[in-house]
């Protein structure tokens, strides 16, 4: 079952954004009544986060290593939501409505960017990350952008984006480490 939300892009054109997606239909749901009764993972453009939303996102970002344990995600969330060129997309568990994944996407008027892609440990390897990246690419392409970029901070992230067709672009900070993927930028053309 797929339902759609209207998503207004940055040029105020509307296109359909999946709200309940087929990629979540295999998500383990202990409340499911009968086999095949899956609702799918709920995607939402978060515009007015509650305190509980911010706490859940902060916990997820800490658990996935995106931010240090001493940091509150509130400012990053508010900056994204209040930006003219940004969106915070979250994925919720179909029955508990718990936030299980996040992704920020936006642009600097030249290039699209993906930030804060995080998937809860028990929701990994289900295709959620791939679907969120595809959604970001669709949003950015609909906004008239021809390239999306992402800053890579570890080899695992680099491998993930490489599988999705991203290639290495440039050193962001020229780190002096043996891990060549740390703080590098990957990019993908949206004109394919």
C-alpha positions as CSV (number, residue, x, y, z in Angstrom):
1,X,0.0,0.0,0.0
2,X,1.4,3.4,-1.0
3,X,-0.2,6.7,-0.1
4,X,1.2,10.0,-1.0
5,X,1.6,13.4,0.6
6,X,1.9,16.5,-1.5
7,X,5.4,17.8,-1.2
8,X,6.0,21.4,-2.2
9,X,9.5,21.9,-3.5
10,X,11.6,25.0,-3.2
11,X,10.1,26.6,-6.3
12,X,6.6,25.9,-4.9
13,X,5.8,23.2,-7.4
14,X,4.0,20.2,-5.9
15,X,4.8,16.6,-6.5
16,X,3.8,13.4,-4.7
17,X,6.0,12.2,-1.8
18,X,5.3,8.7,-0.6
19,X,3.8,8.8,2.9
20,X,3.5,5.0,3.4
21,X,6.1,3.3,1.2
22,X,6.4,-0.3,-0.1
23,X,10.0,-0.5,1.2
24,X,8.6,-0.6,4.8
25,X,6.1,-3.4,4.3
26,X,8.7,-5.9,5.5
27,X,9.5,-4.0,8.7
28,X,9.0,-6.2,11.7
29,X,5.8,-5.1,13.4
30,X,4.7,-7.0,16.5
31,X,1.3,-5.4,16.5
32,X,0.5,-6.8,13.0
33,X,-2.8,-8.7,13.1
34,X,-2.5,-10.9,10.0
35,X,0.3,-11.6,7.6
36,X,0.2,-9.1,4.7
37,X,-1.4,-6.5,7.0
38,X,1.7,-4.3,6.9
39,X,1.1,-0.6,6.7
40,X,4.7,0.3,5.6
41,X,7.0,2.8,7.1
42,X,5.6,6.4,7.3
43,X,7.6,9.1,5.7
44,X,7.0,12.7,6.9
45,X,8.4,16.1,6.1
46,X,8.9,17.4,9.7
47,X,7.8,21.0,9.8
48,X,6.8,21.5,13.5
49,X,8.7,19.0,15.6
50,X,7.5,18.3,19.1
51,X,9.9,18.0,22.1
52,X,9.5,14.3,21.8
53,X,10.5,14.4,18.1
54,X,13.6,16.5,18.9
55,X,14.6,14.1,21.7
56,X,14.1,11.0,19.5
57,X,16.1,12.6,16.7
58,X,18.9,13.6,19.1
59,X,18.9,10.0,20.5
60,X,19.1,8.5,17.0
61,X,21.9,10.9,15.8
62,X,23.9,10.1,18.9
63,X,23.3,6.3,18.6
64,X,24.4,6.4,14.9
65,X,27.5,8.6,15.6
66,X,26.3,11.6,13.7
67,X,26.7,13.9,16.7
68,X,28.5,13.7,20.1
69,X,26.5,12.6,23.2
70,X,26.8,16.1,24.7
71,X,25.1,17.8,21.8
72,X,21.4,18.6,21.4
73,X,20.1,18.4,17.8
74,X,17.5,21.1,18.3
75,X,19.6,23.9,16.6
76,X,20.4,21.8,13.6
77,X,16.8,20.8,13.2
78,X,15.5,24.4,13.5
79,X,18.1,25.6,11.1
80,X,17.0,23.1,8.5
81,X,13.3,23.6,9.0
82,X,13.6,27.4,8.9
83,X,15.9,27.5,5.9
84,X,14.4,28.5,2.6
85,X,16.1,25.6,0.9
86,X,15.9,22.8,3.4
87,X,13.7,19.8,4.4
88,X,13.9,17.3,7.2
89,X,12.4,14.0,6.2
90,X,11.8,11.4,8.9
91,X,10.7,7.8,8.8
92,X,8.4,6.5,11.5
93,X,7.6,2.9,12.5
94,X,4.2,1.9,11.1
95,X,2.6,1.0,14.5
96,X,4.6,2.8,17.2
97,X,5.2,6.0,15.1
98,X,8.7,6.1,16.6
99,X,11.3,7.9,14.5
100,X,13.5,5.3,13.0
101,X,15.3,7.3,10.3
102,X,16.1,10.9,9.3
103,X,17.5,12.8,6.4
104,X,18.0,16.4,5.7
105,X,18.2,17.7,2.2
106,X,18.5,21.2,0.8
107,X,20.6,23.2,-1.6
108,X,22.8,26.3,-1.8
109,X,21.2,27.4,-5.1
110,X,24.0,25.5,-7.1
111,X,24.2,22.0,-5.7
112,X,21.8,19.8,-3.7
113,X,23.0,18.4,-0.4
114,X,22.1,15.4,1.7
115,X,22.9,15.6,5.5
116,X,22.1,13.7,8.6
117,X,21.1,10.4,7.0
118,X,20.6,8.1,10.0
119,X,18.9,4.8,10.3
120,X,18.1,3.1,13.7
121,X,20.1,-0.1,14.2
122,X,17.0,-2.3,14.2
123,X,15.8,-0.7,10.9
124,X,19.1,-1.0,9.0
125,X,19.5,-3.3,5.9
126,X,15.8,-2.9,5.0
127,X,16.4,-0.4,2.1
128,X,15.3,2.7,4.1
129,X,18.5,4.6,3.5
130,X,18.4,3.9,-0.2
131,X,14.8,5.1,-0.4
132,X,15.5,8.3,1.6
133,X,18.4,9.1,-0.7
134,X,16.2,8.5,-3.7
135,X,13.6,10.8,-2.2
136,X,16.2,13.5,-1.6
137,X,17.3,13.2,-5.2
138,X,13.7,13.5,-6.4
139,X,13.1,16.6,-4.3
140,X,16.4,18.2,-5.5
141,X,15.8,17.4,-9.1
142,X,12.2,18.8,-8.9
143,X,13.8,22.0,-7.5
144,X,15.8,22.3,-10.7
145,X,19.1,21.1,-9.5
146,X,21.4,18.9,-11.6
147,X,23.8,17.6,-8.9
148,X,23.6,16.3,-5.4
149,X,26.5,16.2,-3.0
150,X,27.2,14.6,0.4
151,X,30.0,14.9,2.9
152,X,31.5,11.5,3.7
153,X,33.0,11.0,7.1
154,X,33.7,7.3,7.1
155,X,34.4,4.4,4.7
156,X,31.0,2.7,5.4
157,X,29.2,5.8,4.3
158,X,31.4,6.1,1.3
159,X,30.6,2.5,0.3
160,X,26.9,3.1,0.8
161,X,26.8,6.2,-1.5
162,X,29.1,4.5,-4.1
163,X,26.5,1.7,-4.4
164,X,23.9,4.4,-5.2
165,X,26.0,5.8,-8.0
166,X,27.9,8.6,-6.2
167,X,31.5,9.3,-7.1
168,X,34.3,11.1,-5.2
169,X,34.6,14.8,-5.9
170,X,37.0,16.6,-3.6
171,X,38.6,16.8,-0.2
172,X,36.6,18.9,2.2
173,X,39.2,19.3,4.9
174,X,42.2,17.4,3.7
175,X,42.5,15.3,6.8
176,X,45.8,13.8,7.8
177,X,44.5,10.3,8.4
178,X,44.9,6.9,6.8
179,X,41.2,6.7,6.1
180,X,41.0,8.5,2.7
181,X,37.2,8.7,2.8
182,X,37.1,10.8,5.9
183,X,35.6,14.3,5.3
184,X,35.4,13.9,1.5
185,X,32.6,14.9,-0.8
186,X,30.8,12.6,-3.1
187,X,28.5,13.7,-5.9
188,X,25.9,12.4,-8.3
189,X,24.4,13.9,-11.4
190,X,20.6,14.2,-11.3
191,X,20.4,14.6,-15.1
192,X,20.8,10.8,-15.7
